[in-house]
Amino acid sequence: MTDEPISQEDLVYFITASPDYLRDGICFAGRQSGLYRSDDGGNTWRFIYDSLKPQAPLPTTSIALSPNFATDKSLFAGVAGGVLRSYDGGNNWLIAELPPPPPLVVCLVESPNYSEDGTLLAGTLEDGVFCSVDRGNRWNTWNFGLLDLRILAMAISPDFINDETVFVGTETSIFRSTNGGRAWRESGFPSDLAPVISMVLSPDYQQDGTLFAGTESNGLYVSKDRGRTWNRLGQGIISPEVNAIILSPQFADNADMLILQNEALLISHDGGRSWSDWKTDKDMNQSLTAVAAPLGFGREAYLLVSQADGSIVKY
């Protein structure tokens, strides 16, 4: 596999960095044409579905990297019809098909204890949630109590091994499971604010019970009581569509967070009470589609940002 130029207007769905990015510089980008990997911090990219010999574009809409990716090289990619598995960093792939009709996998999360429990959950666009407890080999539907099967966002508790908590955002609400996804209940999120298209839990969720939800047309919301009640953040500053939310790994200490909107990247250093542009010395002249913050939000940090023309830039 060689470095290849990326065709323009090859839409980027996500950018994800290795958990050990500071050392290995590895990151992945899911595109309309397939999955790409960079080994130099996002400067150059190579297509990594060669072993599948695809006869047509293979849009890749979600990814999950093992928490121990640096050693086990395990990653999972969501595509139409199933989940692709690689145990060598993306050089070779196995296909795990989901039950027909083939669903589109738009969200993937791994248990923080994946190395021990082998648990993954997949959210699909029309068929709800699927779960695997054998490292992505076999999948079963886990939709009991899930009243809306159109999954748009998913977030797993950092203390999943103890609290078994998972949230999904849908077209109509946010649903919570406290038994690892076996059963779901509607949270207190107001249905008139949905669809929910992005979601993230505090790294210290076990203690602070905090999670954030971004909506398609009603802005950004926070809950500090595990999803029971919600408050809007940045009203009048944050535009209606919040496509992605990233929290600092040290959020409990520094309250740093970033949101991606169609035309802007906004950062907050106080948990969402106040906001400013990520950078004021540069203008992005296109719509933005995805973002990653592999080095956090420090003074020397940069973002990897994709634009509507398919380019990925350091910003």
ChimeraX commands (.cxc) that place a marker at each C-alpha (Angstrom):
marker #1 position 0.00,0.00,0.00 radius 0.5
marker #1 position 1.36,3.38,-1.00 radius 0.5
marker #1 position 0.41,6.92,-0.16 radius 0.5
marker #1 position -2.33,8.03,-2.55 radius 0.5
marker #1 position -3.78,11.43,-3.38 radius 0.5
marker #1 position -7.30,11.86,-2.05 radius 0.5
marker #1 position -9.84,12.73,-4.69 radius 0.5
marker #1 position -11.61,16.00,-4.14 radius 0.5
marker #1 position -15.15,15.94,-2.80 radius 0.5
marker #1 position -14.58,12.50,-1.24 radius 0.5
marker #1 position -16.60,13.41,1.86 radius 0.5
marker #1 position -15.02,12.66,5.23 radius 0.5
marker #1 position -17.38,11.22,7.86 radius 0.5
marker #1 position -14.93,11.05,10.76 radius 0.5
marker #1 position -11.30,11.44,11.81 radius 0.5
marker #1 position -9.99,9.36,14.71 radius 0.5
marker #1 position -6.53,9.33,16.27 radius 0.5
marker #1 position -4.73,6.42,17.86 radius 0.5
marker #1 position -4.86,6.36,21.67 radius 0.5
marker #1 position -1.06,6.46,21.45 radius 0.5
marker #1 position -0.97,9.24,18.84 radius 0.5
marker #1 position 1.75,11.23,20.58 radius 0.5
marker #1 position 4.12,8.31,20.00 radius 0.5
marker #1 position 2.85,6.67,16.80 radius 0.5
marker #1 position 1.18,9.54,14.88 radius 0.5
marker #1 position -1.49,7.15,13.57 radius 0.5
marker #1 position -4.95,8.36,12.63 radius 0.5
marker #1 position -7.84,7.16,10.48 radius 0.5
marker #1 position -10.37,8.91,8.24 radius 0.5
marker #1 position -13.62,7.36,7.09 radius 0.5
marker #1 position -14.73,8.58,3.67 radius 0.5
marker #1 position -17.31,7.93,1.02 radius 0.5
marker #1 position -14.69,5.87,-0.81 radius 0.5
marker #1 position -13.52,3.85,2.20 radius 0.5
marker #1 position -11.12,3.95,5.13 radius 0.5
marker #1 position -7.75,5.72,5.09 radius 0.5
marker #1 position -4.82,5.62,7.49 radius 0.5
marker #1 position -2.07,8.15,8.19 radius 0.5
marker #1 position 1.17,7.24,9.93 radius 0.5
marker #1 position 2.57,10.77,10.02 radius 0.5
marker #1 position 0.00,12.71,11.98 radius 0.5
marker #1 position -2.36,13.38,9.09 radius 0.5
marker #1 position 0.10,14.72,6.53 radius 0.5
marker #1 position -0.32,11.82,4.10 radius 0.5
marker #1 position -3.02,9.16,3.82 radius 0.5
marker #1 position -3.34,5.70,2.29 radius 0.5
marker #1 position -6.37,3.59,1.42 radius 0.5
marker #1 position -6.42,0.45,3.61 radius 0.5
marker #1 position -9.20,-1.69,2.11 radius 0.5
marker #1 position -6.93,-3.17,-0.57 radius 0.5
marker #1 position -7.15,-6.67,0.93 radius 0.5
marker #1 position -10.94,-6.61,0.50 radius 0.5
marker #1 position -10.56,-5.91,-3.23 radius 0.5
marker #1 position -13.68,-3.70,-3.27 radius 0.5
marker #1 position -15.37,-3.39,-6.65 radius 0.5
marker #1 position -17.06,-0.13,-5.67 radius 0.5
marker #1 position -16.64,2.62,-3.05 radius 0.5
marker #1 position -17.14,1.32,0.49 radius 0.5
marker #1 position -18.42,4.29,2.52 radius 0.5
marker #1 position -17.15,4.01,6.09 radius 0.5
marker #1 position -19.26,5.92,8.56 radius 0.5
marker #1 position -17.87,4.87,11.95 radius 0.5
marker #1 position -14.83,3.38,13.64 radius 0.5
marker #1 position -13.77,2.03,17.01 radius 0.5
marker #1 position -10.15,1.53,18.05 radius 0.5
marker #1 position -9.17,-0.82,20.83 radius 0.5
marker #1 position -8.12,1.03,23.99 radius 0.5
marker #1 position -4.95,-1.08,23.64 radius 0.5
marker #1 position -4.53,-0.35,19.94 radius 0.5
marker #1 position -0.80,0.28,20.38 radius 0.5
marker #1 position -0.30,-3.38,21.27 radius 0.5
marker #1 position -3.25,-5.36,19.88 radius 0.5
marker #1 position -3.74,-3.30,16.64 radius 0.5
marker #1 position -7.49,-4.00,16.74 radius 0.5
marker #1 position -9.97,-1.73,14.99 radius 0.5
marker #1 position -13.53,-1.98,13.74 radius 0.5
marker #1 position -15.18,-0.08,10.90 radius 0.5
marker #1 position -18.90,0.41,10.34 radius 0.5
marker #1 position -20.20,0.08,6.77 radius 0.5
marker #1 position -23.47,-0.73,5.04 radius 0.5
marker #1 position -24.44,-4.26,6.02 radius 0.5
marker #1 position -21.98,-4.98,8.78 radius 0.5
marker #1 position -18.80,-4.37,10.71 radius 0.5
marker #1 position -15.29,-4.85,9.36 radius 0.5
marker #1 position -12.63,-6.17,11.76 radius 0.5
marker #1 position -8.86,-5.82,11.57 radius 0.5
marker #1 position -6.32,-7.14,14.05 radius 0.5
marker #1 position -3.24,-5.77,12.34 radius 0.5
marker #1 position -3.91,-2.04,12.17 radius 0.5
marker #1 position -5.95,-2.18,8.95 radius 0.5
marker #1 position -3.80,-4.26,6.62 radius 0.5
marker #1 position -6.20,-7.20,6.56 radius 0.5
marker #1 position -9.92,-7.37,7.26 radius 0.5
marker #1 position -12.66,-9.80,8.24 radius 0.5
marker #1 position -16.34,-9.11,7.57 radius 0.5
marker #1 position -19.03,-9.61,10.20 radius 0.5
marker #1 position -22.37,-9.32,8.45 radius 0.5
marker #1 position -25.37,-8.18,10.47 radius 0.5
marker #1 position -28.80,-9.81,10.12 radius 0.5
marker #1 position -30.73,-8.82,6.97 radius 0.5
marker #1 position -31.89,-6.46,5.70 radius 0.5
marker #1 position -28.34,-5.04,5.69 radius 0.5
marker #1 position -28.24,-2.09,8.13 radius 0.5
marker #1 position -25.98,0.94,7.85 radius 0.5
marker #1 position -23.67,1.08,10.88 radius 0.5
marker #1 position -23.27,4.75,11.84 radius 0.5
marker #1 position -21.92,4.44,15.41 radius 0.5
marker #1 position -19.43,2.07,17.03 radius 0.5
marker #1 position -18.25,2.02,20.64 radius 0.5
marker #1 position -16.03,-0.38,22.54 radius 0.5
marker #1 position -16.07,-1.26,26.19 radius 0.5
marker #1 position -13.22,0.51,27.99 radius 0.5
marker #1 position -12.46,-3.01,29.25 radius 0.5
marker #1 position -12.48,-4.45,25.73 radius 0.5
marker #1 position -9.26,-6.39,26.27 radius 0.5
marker #1 position -11.06,-8.45,28.93 radius 0.5
marker #1 position -14.74,-8.49,27.93 radius 0.5
marker #1 position -14.51,-8.18,24.11 radius 0.5
marker #1 position -17.66,-6.03,24.07 radius 0.5
marker #1 position -18.66,-3.70,21.22 radius 0.5
marker #1 position -21.93,-1.96,20.40 radius 0.5
marker #1 position -23.04,-0.75,16.97 radius 0.5
marker #1 position -25.75,1.79,16.26 radius 0.5
marker #1 position -27.53,1.54,12.91 radius 0.5
marker #1 position -29.51,4.04,10.92 radius 0.5
marker #1 position -32.77,2.08,10.86 radius 0.5
marker #1 position -32.35,-1.14,12.89 radius 0.5
marker #1 position -31.36,-0.01,16.36 radius 0.5
marker #1 position -28.45,-1.39,18.38 radius 0.5
marker #1 position -26.39,-4.53,17.86 radius 0.5
marker #1 position -23.97,-5.97,20.41 radius 0.5
marker #1 position -21.00,-8.31,20.20 radius 0.5
marker #1 position -19.32,-9.87,23.22 radius 0.5
marker #1 position -16.74,-11.86,21.26 radius 0.5
marker #1 position -14.61,-9.08,19.72 radius 0.5
marker #1 position -16.88,-8.45,16.76 radius 0.5
marker #1 position -17.34,-11.98,15.49 radius 0.5
marker #1 position -21.07,-12.45,16.18 radius 0.5
marker #1 position -23.68,-9.72,16.65 radius 0.5
marker #1 position -27.17,-9.70,18.16 radius 0.5
marker #1 position -29.87,-7.03,18.26 radius 0.5
marker #1 position -30.35,-5.42,21.67 radius 0.5
marker #1 position -33.42,-3.22,21.24 radius 0.5
marker #1 position -35.70,-4.05,24.18 radius 0.5
marker #1 position -37.34,-0.79,25.25 radius 0.5
marker #1 position -35.70,1.19,22.45 radius 0.5
marker #1 position -38.68,3.05,20.98 radius 0.5
marker #1 position -36.74,4.68,18.13 radius 0.5
marker #1 position -34.45,2.44,16.05 radius 0.5
marker #1 position -32.90,5.29,14.04 radius 0.5
marker #1 position -29.61,5.68,15.90 radius 0.5
marker #1 position -27.60,8.83,15.19 radius 0.5
marker #1 position -25.14,9.00,18.10 radius 0.5
marker #1 position -23.82,6.72,20.82 radius 0.5
marker #1 position -21.69,7.16,23.95 radius 0.5
marker #1 position -20.42,4.62,26.48 radius 0.5
marker #1 position -19.54,5.22,30.11 radius 0.5
marker #1 position -15.81,5.31,30.92 radius 0.5
marker #1 position -16.79,3.19,33.96 radius 0.5
marker #1 position -18.76,0.70,31.83 radius 0.5
marker #1 position -17.17,-2.25,33.62 radius 0.5
marker #1 position -19.07,-1.22,36.78 radius 0.5
marker #1 position -22.10,0.83,35.70 radius 0.5
marker #1 position -22.79,-0.80,32.27 radius 0.5
marker #1 position -24.14,2.54,31.04 radius 0.5
marker #1 position -24.65,3.38,27.37 radius 0.5
marker #1 position -26.56,6.26,25.76 radius 0.5
marker #1 position -27.92,6.53,22.22 radius 0.5
marker #1 position -29.21,9.63,20.48 radius 0.5
marker #1 position -32.02,9.15,17.98 radius 0.5
marker #1 position -34.38,11.16,15.81 radius 0.5
marker #1 position -36.81,11.52,18.71 radius 0.5
marker #1 position -34.91,11.37,22.01 radius 0.5
marker #1 position -32.00,10.04,24.04 radius 0.5
marker #1 position -32.22,6.54,25.47 radius 0.5
marker #1 position -30.15,5.11,28.32 radius 0.5
marker #1 position -29.20,1.55,29.19 radius 0.5
marker #1 position -27.73,0.64,32.56 radius 0.5
marker #1 position -27.25,-3.04,31.80 radius 0.5
marker #1 position -24.85,-2.90,28.92 radius 0.5
marker #1 position -27.46,-2.34,26.21 radius 0.5
marker #1 position -29.74,-5.28,26.98 radius 0.5
marker #1 position -32.63,-2.95,27.78 radius 0.5
marker #1 position -33.29,0.74,27.20 radius 0.5
marker #1 position -35.33,3.52,28.74 radius 0.5
marker #1 position -36.02,7.01,27.49 radius 0.5
marker #1 position -34.01,9.66,29.30 radius 0.5
marker #1 position -35.35,13.05,30.27 radius 0.5
marker #1 position -34.25,14.70,27.03 radius 0.5
marker #1 position -37.16,16.72,25.56 radius 0.5
marker #1 position -38.38,15.08,22.37 radius 0.5
marker #1 position -39.04,18.43,20.68 radius 0.5
marker #1 position -35.28,19.16,20.73 radius 0.5
marker #1 position -34.29,16.01,18.82 radius 0.5
marker #1 position -32.78,14.71,16.51 radius 0.5
marker #1 position -29.63,14.18,18.58 radius 0.5
marker #1 position -26.62,13.84,16.27 radius 0.5
marker #1 position -23.63,13.99,18.66 radius 0.5
marker #1 position -23.05,12.94,22.23 radius 0.5
marker #1 position -20.22,12.50,24.73 radius 0.5
marker #1 position -19.86,11.58,28.41 radius 0.5
marker #1 position -17.49,13.25,30.84 radius 0.5
marker #1 position -14.29,11.24,31.43 radius 0.5
marker #1 position -15.29,11.49,35.10 radius 0.5
marker #1 position -18.90,10.47,34.47 radius 0.5
marker #1 position -18.90,8.07,37.43 radius 0.5
marker #1 position -18.43,11.05,39.75 radius 0.5
marker #1 position -20.00,14.02,37.99 radius 0.5
marker #1 position -22.81,12.34,35.98 radius 0.5
marker #1 position -22.20,14.81,33.14 radius 0.5
marker #1 position -22.98,14.28,29.46 radius 0.5
marker #1 position -23.41,16.57,26.47 radius 0.5
marker #1 position -25.73,16.25,23.47 radius 0.5
marker #1 position -25.60,18.10,20.18 radius 0.5
marker #1 position -28.75,18.41,18.11 radius 0.5
marker #1 position -29.52,18.86,14.45 radius 0.5
marker #1 position -31.43,22.12,14.81 radius 0.5
marker #1 position -31.60,23.15,18.48 radius 0.5
marker #1 position -28.00,23.59,19.64 radius 0.5
marker #1 position -26.00,22.07,22.51 radius 0.5
marker #1 position -27.30,20.66,25.80 radius 0.5
marker #1 position -25.77,19.39,29.04 radius 0.5
marker #1 position -27.05,17.07,31.74 radius 0.5
marker #1 position -25.34,16.82,35.11 radius 0.5
marker #1 position -27.63,14.17,36.55 radius 0.5
marker #1 position -27.02,11.24,34.17 radius 0.5
marker #1 position -29.54,12.38,31.57 radius 0.5
marker #1 position -32.56,13.15,33.74 radius 0.5
marker #1 position -32.63,16.91,33.17 radius 0.5
marker #1 position -31.02,19.08,30.50 radius 0.5
marker #1 position -29.95,22.69,30.02 radius 0.5
marker #1 position -28.99,24.53,26.85 radius 0.5
marker #1 position -25.47,25.91,26.46 radius 0.5
marker #1 position -24.28,28.83,24.38 radius 0.5
marker #1 position -27.67,30.08,23.31 radius 0.5
marker #1 position -27.20,32.94,20.87 radius 0.5
marker #1 position -23.58,31.90,20.27 radius 0.5
marker #1 position -23.78,28.28,19.15 radius 0.5
marker #1 position -25.67,27.77,15.91 radius 0.5
marker #1 position -28.42,25.13,15.74 radius 0.5
marker #1 position -26.43,22.20,14.30 radius 0.5
marker #1 position -23.77,20.62,16.55 radius 0.5
marker #1 position -22.08,17.87,14.56 radius 0.5
marker #1 position -19.41,16.76,17.02 radius 0.5
marker #1 position -18.36,17.30,20.63 radius 0.5
marker #1 position -14.88,16.61,22.00 radius 0.5
marker #1 position -13.95,16.79,25.68 radius 0.5
marker #1 position -10.45,17.09,27.03 radius 0.5
marker #1 position -9.24,13.86,28.70 radius 0.5
marker #1 position -8.63,16.12,31.71 radius 0.5
marker #1 position -12.11,17.63,31.52 radius 0.5
marker #1 position -12.72,17.12,35.24 radius 0.5
marker #1 position -9.77,19.43,35.94 radius 0.5
marker #1 position -9.70,21.95,33.08 radius 0.5
marker #1 position -13.31,21.83,31.72 radius 0.5
marker #1 position -11.99,22.15,28.14 radius 0.5
marker #1 position -14.33,21.16,25.31 radius 0.5
marker #1 position -14.71,21.74,21.58 radius 0.5
marker #1 position -17.68,21.59,19.24 radius 0.5
marker #1 position -17.83,21.25,15.46 radius 0.5
marker #1 position -20.44,23.18,13.53 radius 0.5
marker #1 position -20.93,23.47,9.79 radius 0.5
marker #1 position -18.96,26.70,9.55 radius 0.5
marker #1 position -17.08,26.97,12.84 radius 0.5
marker #1 position -15.04,25.33,15.59 radius 0.5
marker #1 position -15.79,26.70,19.03 radius 0.5
marker #1 position -13.87,26.04,22.23 radius 0.5
marker #1 position -14.86,26.46,25.86 radius 0.5
marker #1 position -12.56,26.40,28.89 radius 0.5
marker #1 position -15.34,26.41,31.47 radius 0.5
marker #1 position -17.53,23.44,30.60 radius 0.5
marker #1 position -19.65,25.28,28.04 radius 0.5
marker #1 position -20.56,28.47,29.87 radius 0.5
marker #1 position -18.54,30.68,27.50 radius 0.5
marker #1 position -17.22,30.10,23.99 radius 0.5
marker #1 position -14.69,31.47,21.51 radius 0.5
marker #1 position -13.40,30.53,18.06 radius 0.5
marker #1 position -10.72,27.83,18.08 radius 0.5
marker #1 position -8.41,30.07,16.10 radius 0.5
marker #1 position -8.94,33.68,15.14 radius 0.5
marker #1 position -5.94,34.04,12.82 radius 0.5
marker #1 position -7.23,31.63,10.16 radius 0.5
marker #1 position -10.46,31.43,8.20 radius 0.5
marker #1 position -11.92,28.16,6.98 radius 0.5
marker #1 position -13.59,28.98,3.68 radius 0.5
marker #1 position -15.59,25.76,3.38 radius 0.5
marker #1 position -18.08,23.76,5.38 radius 0.5
marker #1 position -16.46,21.47,7.97 radius 0.5
marker #1 position -17.38,17.79,8.18 radius 0.5
marker #1 position -15.21,16.15,10.88 radius 0.5
marker #1 position -12.61,16.95,13.51 radius 0.5
marker #1 position -10.12,15.24,15.82 radius 0.5
marker #1 position -8.03,16.74,18.63 radius 0.5
marker #1 position -5.21,14.21,18.98 radius 0.5
marker #1 position -3.08,16.43,21.22 radius 0.5
marker #1 position -5.86,18.00,23.26 radius 0.5
marker #1 position -6.40,21.75,23.42 radius 0.5
marker #1 position -3.11,23.13,24.72 radius 0.5
marker #1 position -1.36,26.18,23.33 radius 0.5
marker #1 position 0.74,24.16,20.88 radius 0.5
marker #1 position -2.01,21.70,19.97 radius 0.5
marker #1 position -3.67,21.49,16.57 radius 0.5
marker #1 position -6.83,19.94,15.21 radius 0.5
marker #1 position -7.26,17.65,12.24 radius 0.5
marker #1 position -10.21,19.10,10.34 radius 0.5
marker #1 position -11.92,17.91,7.16 radius 0.5
marker #1 position -13.56,20.28,4.72 radius 0.5
marker #1 position -16.37,19.84,2.23 radius 0.5
marker #1 position -13.95,19.29,-0.66 radius 0.5
marker #1 position -12.50,16.20,1.05 radius 0.5
marker #1 position -9.29,17.83,2.25 radius 0.5
marker #1 position -7.96,17.22,5.76 radius 0.5
marker #1 position -5.92,20.06,7.24 radius 0.5
marker #1 position -4.07,20.78,10.47 radius 0.5
marker #1 position -5.73,23.76,12.06 radius 0.5
marker link #1:1,2 radius 0.2
marker link #1:2,3 radius 0.2
marker link #1:3,4 radius 0.2
marker link #1:4,5 radius 0.2
marker link #1:5,6 radius 0.2
marker link #1:6,7 radius 0.2
marker link #1:7,8 radius 0.2
marker link #1:8,9 radius 0.2
marker link #1:9,10 radius 0.2
marker link #1:10,11 radius 0.2
marker link #1:11,12 radius 0.2
marker link #1:12,13 radius 0.2
marker link #1:13,14 radius 0.2
marker link #1:14,15 radius 0.2
marker link #1:15,16 radius 0.2
marker link #1:16,17 radius 0.2
marker link #1:17,18 radius 0.2
marker link #1:18,19 radius 0.2
marker link #1:19,20 radius 0.2
marker link #1:20,21 radius 0.2
marker link #1:21,22 radius 0.2
marker link #1:22,23 radius 0.2
marker link #1:23,24 radius 0.2
marker link #1:24,25 radius 0.2
marker link #1:25,26 radius 0.2
marker link #1:26,27 radius 0.2
marker link #1:27,28 radius 0.2
marker link #1:28,29 radius 0.2
marker link #1:29,30 radius 0.2
marker link #1:30,31 radius 0.2
marker link #1:31,32 radius 0.2
marker link #1:32,33 radius 0.2
marker link #1:33,34 radius 0.2
marker link #1:34,35 radius 0.2
marker link #1:35,36 radius 0.2
marker link #1:36,37 radius 0.2
marker link #1:37,38 radius 0.2
marker link #1:38,39 radius 0.2
marker link #1:39,40 radius 0.2
marker link #1:40,41 radius 0.2
marker link #1:41,42 radius 0.2
marker link #1:42,43 radius 0.2
marker link #1:43,44 radius 0.2
marker link #1:44,45 radius 0.2
marker link #1:45,46 radius 0.2
marker link #1:46,47 radius 0.2
marker link #1:47,48 radius 0.2
marker link #1:48,49 radius 0.2
marker link #1:49,50 radius 0.2
marker link #1:50,51 radius 0.2
marker link #1:51,52 radius 0.2
marker link #1:52,53 radius 0.2
marker link #1:53,54 radius 0.2
marker link #1:54,55 radius 0.2
marker link #1:55,56 radius 0.2
marker link #1:56,57 radius 0.2
marker link #1:57,58 radius 0.2
marker link #1:58,59 radius 0.2
marker link #1:59,60 radius 0.2
marker link #1:60,61 radius 0.2
marker link #1:61,62 radius 0.2
marker link #1:62,63 radius 0.2
marker link #1:63,64 radius 0.2
marker link #1:64,65 radius 0.2
marker link #1:65,66 radius 0.2
marker link #1:66,67 radius 0.2
marker link #1:67,68 radius 0.2
marker link #1:68,69 radius 0.2
marker link #1:69,70 radius 0.2
marker link #1:70,71 radius 0.2
marker link #1:71,72 radius 0.2
marker link #1:72,73 radius 0.2
marker link #1:73,74 radius 0.2
marker link #1:74,75 radius 0.2
marker link #1:75,76 radius 0.2
marker link #1:76,77 radius 0.2
marker link #1:77,78 radius 0.2
marker link #1:78,79 radius 0.2
marker link #1:79,80 radius 0.2
marker link #1:80,81 radius 0.2
marker link #1:81,82 radius 0.2
marker link #1:82,83 radius 0.2
marker link #1:83,84 radius 0.2
marker link #1:84,85 radius 0.2
marker link #1:85,86 radius 0.2
marker link #1:86,87 radius 0.2
marker link #1:87,88 radius 0.2
marker link #1:88,89 radius 0.2
marker link #1:89,90 radius 0.2
marker link #1:90,91 radius 0.2
marker link #1:91,92 radius 0.2
marker link #1:92,93 radius 0.2
marker link #1:93,94 radius 0.2
marker link #1:94,95 radius 0.2
marker link #1:95,96 radius 0.2
marker link #1:96,97 radius 0.2
marker link #1:97,98 radius 0.2
marker link #1:98,99 radius 0.2
marker link #1:99,100 radius 0.2
marker link #1:100,101 radius 0.2
marker link #1:101,102 radius 0.2
marker link #1:102,103 radius 0.2
marker link #1:103,104 radius 0.2
marker link #1:104,105 radius 0.2
marker link #1:105,106 radius 0.2
marker link #1:106,107 radius 0.2
marker link #1:107,108 radius 0.2
marker link #1:108,109 radius 0.2
marker link #1:109,110 radius 0.2
marker link #1:110,111 radius 0.2
marker link #1:111,112 radius 0.2
marker link #1:112,113 radius 0.2
marker link #1:113,114 radius 0.2
marker link #1:114,115 radius 0.2
marker link #1:115,116 radius 0.2
marker link #1:116,117 radius 0.2
marker link #1:117,118 radius 0.2
marker link #1:118,119 radius 0.2
marker link #1:119,120 radius 0.2
marker link #1:120,121 radius 0.2
marker link #1:121,122 radius 0.2
marker link #1:122,123 radius 0.2
marker link #1:123,124 radius 0.2
marker link #1:124,125 radius 0.2
marker link #1:125,126 radius 0.2
marker link #1:126,127 radius 0.2
marker link #1:127,128 radius 0.2
marker link #1:128,129 radius 0.2
marker link #1:129,130 radius 0.2
marker link #1:130,131 radius 0.2
marker link #1:131,132 radius 0.2
marker link #1:132,133 radius 0.2
marker link #1:133,134 radius 0.2
marker link #1:134,135 radius 0.2
marker link #1:135,136 radius 0.2
marker link #1:136,137 radius 0.2
marker link #1:137,138 radius 0.2
marker link #1:138,139 radius 0.2
marker link #1:139,140 radius 0.2
marker link #1:140,141 radius 0.2
marker link #1:141,142 radius 0.2
marker link #1:142,143 radius 0.2
marker link #1:143,144 radius 0.2
marker link #1:144,145 radius 0.2
marker link #1:145,146 radius 0.2
marker link #1:146,147 radius 0.2
marker link #1:147,148 radius 0.2
marker link #1:148,149 radius 0.2
marker link #1:149,150 radius 0.2
marker link #1:150,151 radius 0.2
marker link #1:151,152 radius 0.2
marker link #1:152,153 radius 0.2
marker link #1:153,154 radius 0.2
marker link #1:154,155 radius 0.2
marker link #1:155,156 radius 0.2
marker link #1:156,157 radius 0.2
marker link #1:157,158 radius 0.2
marker link #1:158,159 radius 0.2
marker link #1:159,160 radius 0.2
marker link #1:160,161 radius 0.2
marker link #1:161,162 radius 0.2
marker link #1:162,163 radius 0.2
marker link #1:163,164 radius 0.2
marker link #1:164,165 radius 0.2
marker link #1:165,166 radius 0.2
marker link #1:166,167 radius 0.2
marker link #1:167,168 radius 0.2
marker link #1:168,169 radius 0.2
marker link #1:169,170 radius 0.2
marker link #1:170,171 radius 0.2
marker link #1:171,172 radius 0.2
marker link #1:172,173 radius 0.2
marker link #1:173,174 radius 0.2
marker link #1:174,175 radius 0.2
marker link #1:175,176 radius 0.2
marker link #1:176,177 radius 0.2
marker link #1:177,178 radius 0.2
marker link #1:178,179 radius 0.2
marker link #1:179,180 radius 0.2
marker link #1:180,181 radius 0.2
marker link #1:181,182 radius 0.2
marker link #1:182,183 radius 0.2
marker link #1:183,184 radius 0.2
marker link #1:184,185 radius 0.2
marker link #1:185,186 radius 0.2
marker link #1:186,187 radius 0.2
marker link #1:187,188 radius 0.2
marker link #1:188,189 radius 0.2
marker link #1:189,190 radius 0.2
marker link #1:190,191 radius 0.2
marker link #1:191,192 radius 0.2
marker link #1:192,193 radius 0.2
marker link #1:193,194 radius 0.2
marker link #1:194,195 radius 0.2
marker link #1:195,196 radius 0.2
marker link #1:196,197 radius 0.2
marker link #1:197,198 radius 0.2
marker link #1:198,199 radius 0.2
marker link #1:199,200 radius 0.2
marker link #1:200,201 radius 0.2
marker link #1:201,202 radius 0.2
marker link #1:202,203 radius 0.2
marker link #1:203,204 radius 0.2
marker link #1:204,205 radius 0.2
marker link #1:205,206 radius 0.2
marker link #1:206,207 radius 0.2
marker link #1:207,208 radius 0.2
marker link #1:208,209 radius 0.2
marker link #1:209,210 radius 0.2
marker link #1:210,211 radius 0.2
marker link #1:211,212 radius 0.2
marker link #1:212,213 radius 0.2
marker link #1:213,214 radius 0.2
marker link #1:214,215 radius 0.2
marker link #1:215,216 radius 0.2
marker link #1:216,217 radius 0.2
marker link #1:217,218 radius 0.2
marker link #1:218,219 radius 0.2
marker link #1:219,220 radius 0.2
marker link #1:220,221 radius 0.2
marker link #1:221,222 radius 0.2
marker link #1:222,223 radius 0.2
marker link #1:223,224 radius 0.2
marker link #1:224,225 radius 0.2
marker link #1:225,226 radius 0.2
marker link #1:226,227 radius 0.2
marker link #1:227,228 radius 0.2
marker link #1:228,229 radius 0.2
marker link #1:229,230 radius 0.2
marker link #1:230,231 radius 0.2
marker link #1:231,232 radius 0.2
marker link #1:232,233 radius 0.2
marker link #1:233,234 radius 0.2
marker link #1:234,235 radius 0.2
marker link #1:235,236 radius 0.2
marker link #1:236,237 radius 0.2
marker link #1:237,238 radius 0.2
marker link #1:238,239 radius 0.2
marker link #1:239,240 radius 0.2
marker link #1:240,241 radius 0.2
marker link #1:241,242 radius 0.2
marker link #1:242,243 radius 0.2
marker link #1:243,244 radius 0.2
marker link #1:244,245 radius 0.2
marker link #1:245,246 radius 0.2
marker link #1:246,247 radius 0.2
marker link #1:247,248 radius 0.2
marker link #1:248,249 radius 0.2
marker link #1:249,250 radius 0.2
marker link #1:250,251 radius 0.2
marker link #1:251,252 radius 0.2
marker link #1:252,253 radius 0.2
marker link #1:253,254 radius 0.2
marker link #1:254,255 radius 0.2
marker link #1:255,256 radius 0.2
marker link #1:256,257 radius 0.2
marker link #1:257,258 radius 0.2
marker link #1:258,259 radius 0.2
marker link #1:259,260 radius 0.2
marker link #1:260,261 radius 0.2
marker link #1:261,262 radius 0.2
marker link #1:262,263 radius 0.2
marker link #1:263,264 radius 0.2
marker link #1:264,265 radius 0.2
marker link #1:265,266 radius 0.2
marker link #1:266,267 radius 0.2
marker link #1:267,268 radius 0.2
marker link #1:268,269 radius 0.2
marker link #1:269,270 radius 0.2
marker link #1:270,271 radius 0.2
marker link #1:271,272 radius 0.2
marker link #1:272,273 radius 0.2
marker link #1:273,274 radius 0.2
marker link #1:274,275 radius 0.2
marker link #1:275,276 radius 0.2
marker link #1:276,277 radius 0.2
marker link #1:277,278 radius 0.2
marker link #1:278,279 radius 0.2
marker link #1:279,280 radius 0.2
marker link #1:280,281 radius 0.2
marker link #1:281,282 radius 0.2
marker link #1:282,283 radius 0.2
marker link #1:283,284 radius 0.2
marker link #1:284,285 radius 0.2
marker link #1:285,286 radius 0.2
marker link #1:286,287 radius 0.2
marker link #1:287,288 radius 0.2
marker link #1:288,289 radius 0.2
marker link #1:289,290 radius 0.2
marker link #1:290,291 radius 0.2
marker link #1:291,292 radius 0.2
marker link #1:292,293 radius 0.2
marker link #1:293,294 radius 0.2
marker link #1:294,295 radius 0.2
marker link #1:295,296 radius 0.2
marker link #1:296,297 radius 0.2
marker link #1:297,298 radius 0.2
marker link #1:298,299 radius 0.2
marker link #1:299,300 radius 0.2
marker link #1:300,301 radius 0.2
marker link #1:301,302 radius 0.2
marker link #1:302,303 radius 0.2
marker link #1:303,304 radius 0.2
marker link #1:304,305 radius 0.2
marker link #1:305,306 radius 0.2
marker link #1:306,307 radius 0.2
marker link #1:307,308 radius 0.2
marker link #1:308,309 radius 0.2
marker link #1:309,310 radius 0.2
marker link #1:310,311 radius 0.2
marker link #1:311,312 radius 0.2
marker link #1:312,313 radius 0.2
marker link #1:313,314 radius 0.2
marker link #1:314,315 radius 0.2
view
